[in-house]
Amino acid sequence: MKEIDKWKLEEKLGIKGWNFDHLDNRWFNEPLPWNYLKLVLKYLKPNMQLLDMGTGGGELLKKFNHPAKNTQVTEA
């Protein structure tokens, strides 16, 4: 298969939501030397205001277990 045909096929597949299954075994990502969740939880206090930009489904936000009255979210 020519390279241009591979690109055209990829374009047809596209990406829908957060399902990247068709990219399995086609890319590599090194693990980060830090953990975002642990860093936030280390400093986040219940009386602080928390802004989650690009909330998506809110899966990570829920892990902070932050009071709703002090939490704001936005999604593009």
C-alpha positions in Angstrom: 0.0 0.0 0.0 1.3 3.4 -0.9 2.0 6.0 1.8 -0.7 8.3 0.4 -3.3 5.4 0.6 -2.3 4.8 4.2 -3.0 8.5 4.9 -6.3 8.5 3.2 -7.4 5.4 5.2 -6.3 7.1 8.4 -8.3 10.1 7.5 -11.4 8.0 7.0 -10.9 6.3 10.4 -10.6 9.6 12.2 -10.8 9.9 16.0 -14.1 9.8 17.7 -14.2 10.9 21.4 -11.4 9.4 23.5 -11.3 6.1 21.6 -7.7 5.7 20.2 -7.8 1.9 19.8 -6.9 2.1 16.1 -3.6 3.6 17.1 -2.5 0.7 19.3 1.1 -0.4 18.7 1.6 2.5 16.4 3.0 5.1 18.9 5.2 5.3 22.0 4.8 7.6 25.0 7.4 7.7 27.8 6.0 7.7 31.3 6.1 11.1 33.0 8.5 11.5 36.0 5.7 13.0 38.0 2.0 12.3 38.8 -0.4 15.2 38.3 -3.1 13.7 40.6 -0.6 13.3 43.5 0.8 16.8 43.0 -2.6 18.5 43.1 -3.8 16.5 46.1 -0.6 17.4 47.9 -1.5 21.1 47.8 -5.3 21.3 47.4 -7.2 22.3 50.5 -11.0 22.1 50.8 -11.4 25.9 51.2 -9.5 26.6 47.9 -11.3 27.3 44.6 -10.6 24.7 42.0 -11.0 25.4 38.2 -11.0 22.5 35.8 -10.6 23.6 32.2 -11.4 21.1 29.5 -13.2 18.9 32.0 -14.4 16.3 29.5 -16.2 13.5 31.4 -14.8 14.7 34.7 -13.1 11.4 35.6 -10.0 13.1 36.9 -11.9 15.9 38.6 -13.9 13.3 40.6 -10.7 11.9 42.0 -9.9 15.2 43.7 -13.1 14.8 45.9 -13.2 18.6 46.2 -16.3 20.4 47.6 -18.7 21.3 44.8 -19.2 24.8 46.1 -15.5 25.5 45.5 -15.3 23.8 42.1 -15.8 25.4 38.7 -15.6 23.6 35.4 -15.4 24.6 31.7 -15.5 22.7 28.5 -14.9 24.1 25.0 
